């Protein structure tokens, strides 16, 4: 049995319904209970979605009033006319991209049908209901709990996973074998997917913000993960462990100790260049297997150069934890 819980969106919906109905009743609006329905239909997971929903439902309701005037007021208030009107009304909303406002506009349409007379008073009554219902939804939806703590947790977890991956690769390069099962790769993929979704939600919760530092960060890490996944087959397919392997292992072990959110990639680009220079100064391989191993390791170095270039183009976070680890 699923655990019983009440989320913040549920609480906002409950509070919004109570406020909307109370306000509509206070202003002596006809069909005041419907203000609660309009509020329910407008509560969305994010601020931007809530604003878009309110606009879409308001426009759809105005179009619905126009349809009611044409079909009901000018022809007849009859159930068949309601059906015919909806038959035309829905395609119009779809073509205008306001289809998600159909349900709320139907509430307004049924008020007009029930009154059997579209008067100016009824028109302003329906406008007032929309203002109260949609306005209340927007007001309560302006509160969104901060998810920055969760985003930071994802950030640190991903950095820890990358550090473990580089540590395992360096062990393999030294010993030529490893009992590593590679679970960190799968965990990184899943974590990045969740993190990017949450970061996008954070963007949607800031009305004036068009981008998000966390989203860019996780996108950067996702690009780096693709490089790590390309490196691994080259490492595991090494025909023999040679002296060059230890150079790469030392570099990756050092990098594993300094995976963080700050942008210090330029330091490791310099260190990687030093590895390349040392590579060039080492004796040429004396067997075909050693030649293949050296070629594969050089490809790894080139991939790591790309890995660091991706990080260097990223501005990076500046916080206490980053400052402590360099």
N, C-alpha and C positions, 0 to 999 in steps of 0.2 A: 504493500500500500504506500502510495506517495505521501511524503511528509506534508502536513498541512502548514501553509505559510501565507502571510499577507505581505505582498510587495509594496514598494512605494508608489507604483503606478496605480495599484488597486486602491490605496489610501487616497491618492489624489482624485481618482474618479469618484469615490464615495463622497469626499468633501466637496468636489465640484458640483455634483448632482444636488446635494443639500443646499449649497449656496445659490445655485441657479434657480431652483424652484422657489426658494425663499425670496429672492429678489423679484422674480416674476410675479409672485403672489403679492408682494409688498406694493408693486406698481399696478396692481389690479388688472393684469393682463389676462385676456381670455386664453384658454388652453395653457395655463401657466405651467402645468406639469410637463408639457412638451419641452420646456427649456432644459429640463434635466436630460431628456433624450438627446437633444442637440449637443449638450455638453459631453455626454458619453461618446457620441460619434466623433467628437473632435479631440479627445485625449489621445495623444500619440507618444511613441517612445522617446522622441527628441523634440527640441524646441522648433527647429526648422520644419520638421514634418508637421508639427502642430499648426504652425503659421500657414503652411501650404494647404493643410486640410481645411482650416477655417476659411481661407480665401476661396478654395474650390467649392466648398459647401455653400458659402454665401452666394457666389455667382450662380451655382446650379439652382438654388432656391429662387433667385430673382427670375431666372429663365422659366422655372416652374410656375411662378405667378403669372408670367406672360402667357404661358400655355393655358393656364386655367382661365384667363380672360378670353382667349380666342375660342377654346373648346367648350368651356362650361358656361361662361357668362353670355357668350354670343350665340350658343346653340342650345344646350340644355344640360341641366344637372341630372345626369343619368349614369348608372353603373357602366353601361356600354360605352358611353363617351369617355369615362375614366380609363377603360381598357384601351380604347382607340388612341387616346391622348398619350398614354404611357408607351404604346407601340411606336409612336413617332418620337416621343420625348427622349427615350433611352439612346437611340442612334444619334440624335442631335448632341446629347451630352458626350457621347463617345467621340464624335467627330471634333468636338471643341475641347476634348481632353479634360472634361469635368465629370467623368463617369463616377468617380468616387464620391461625388456629392449627391448621387441619386436618392439614397435612403433619407437623408436629411431634407431634401427638397420634396420627397414624397410626404413627409410629415406636414409640411406647409400646404401642399396640394390637398391633402385630406381635410385640413382645417377649412379650407375654402369650400370644398365639396360639402362638408357638414353644415356650414353656415348658409349655403344656398344663395349667397349674395356677396359678390366681391365689392365691398364698399371701401371708401377711403379710410374709414376707421379700422376696418379689418386689415387693410394693407399696412397701416402703421403699426397695428398690433403684431402682425407677423414680423415686421422689421425689428420691432422691439424684442420679440422672442429670440430672434436670431442674434441680436446684439447681446442679450443677456446670456444665452446659451453658449455661443461661440466665444464671447468675451470672457466668460467665466473659465472656460476650458483653457484659453490662452493664458489667463492670469495664474491659474494653479499649475500650469505646465511650465511656467517660467522657473519654477524650482526644480533643479536637477541635482541629485547628489553627486559630489565630485568622484570621478573615477581615476584621478591622477595617481592615487596610491596603488591601484590595481595595475595601471600601466607601468609604473615604476617596478612593481614586482615582476611583471613580464620581462621588462628590460634586463633586470639583474639575473633572472633565471636563464634568459637566452645567452647572456654573456658567460654565465657559469657553464652552460652546455658547450659553447664554442671553445672555452678554455679546456674542458675535458677532452674534446675531440682532438685538439692540437697536441695535448699531452699524450694521448693514446697513439697518435701518429708518430710522435718523436720516439716513443718506446719501441714501436715496430721498426723504425729506421735504425735503431741501435742494436736490437736483438734479432731482427729478422723474423720474428714471430710475436703473436699476441693472442690473448684469449678474449679480446674485446668483441662484444656482440653488436656494436654499432647502434645501440638503442638511442643514443644521444641525437643521432641524425633524425630519426622518426620523431622524437620528442621536440626537436627544434622546429621541424616542419609544422607539427600540430600547434605548437606554441605561437609561432609566427602568424599562423592563420587566425587564431583567436585574438592575438594582440592587434593585428591590423583591423579586424572587425570592430574591436573596442575603440581603437584610435579614431576610426571613421565615425563612430557614434559620438565621440567627444567633439569632432568637428561639427556634427549636426546639432550639438547642444550649445554652440556659440554662434549666435545669429550673424555677427559681422565678420567672423573668422572664416577664411576660405581654405586655409590649410592648417596642418597640425604637425608640430615638431616630432611628436611620437610616431605619427604615421610615416613621415619621411625616414625616421630612424629605423622602424621595422622593415620598411621597404628596402633600405640600404642593407640591412642584415639578411634579408631574403636573397638579394643579389649575391651577397658573399657566400651564402649557403650553397648556391648553385656552383660556385667555384670550388668549394670544399668537396662537393659531390663529384666534381670532375677530377679532382686531385686523387681521391682515394683509390680508384682503379689503377692509376699509375703507380701508386705506392705499393699496393698489394701484389702487383704483377712484376715487381722487381725480381729479375732472375738471380741476383746475388747482391749481398750487402757489401758496399765498397767504402773507402775512406771518405768519399764525397757525401755519403749518407749521413755521417756524423755532423758535417757542417750544417746540413739542412735540419737535422734533428735538434742541434743546439739553437738554431734560429727559431724553430717552432716552439721549443720548450720556453724560450724567452718570451715569445709572443703569447703563449698560453698564460703566462703570469701577468700579462698586461692587457687583457681584453676588457675594455671599459667603454663608456659612452663619450668620453672626451676625444678630441681629434689630435692624436699624437702620431698619426700614421707616417708623417714626414720622417720621424726618427727611425722607424722600421724600414722605410724605403731606403734610407742611407745604409742601414745595417744589411739589408738585402743586397744592395750594390756591393758591399764589402764581401759578402758571401760569393757573389758572382766573380769578383776579382780573385778571390782565393781559389775558386773553382778553376779559373783560367791558368793559375800558376801551378796547379797540381799535375803530376805526371799523366801522360796519356794512358788509357786503358790498354792492357796487354792481351786481352781476350775479347771475343765477340760478346760474351755475356756481360762483361764489365762495361763494354762500350754501350750496350743496350741500357744497362742500369744508369750509366752516366747521362745518356740522352733523356731517359725518363725523369731523372732528378732535375735536369735543366728545365724540362717542361713544367715541373712542379714549381720551380723558382719563378718562371715566367707567369704562371697562374697566380702565385702569391703576390707578384708585383701588381697584377690586376686587382687582386683582393684589397691591397693597400691603397691603390689609386681610388677605388670606390669609396673607401673610408676617408681619404684625404679631401674628396669633393664634398664631404658632409661637414656641416658647421660644428656639430657636436653639442652635447649638454655641458653646462658649467654648473656643477654643484659640489657640495662638500665631499661626497664620496669620490667623485672623479678627481678632485684635487689631491686627495690622499693617495690615490694609486697611480697618479701620473698620466 
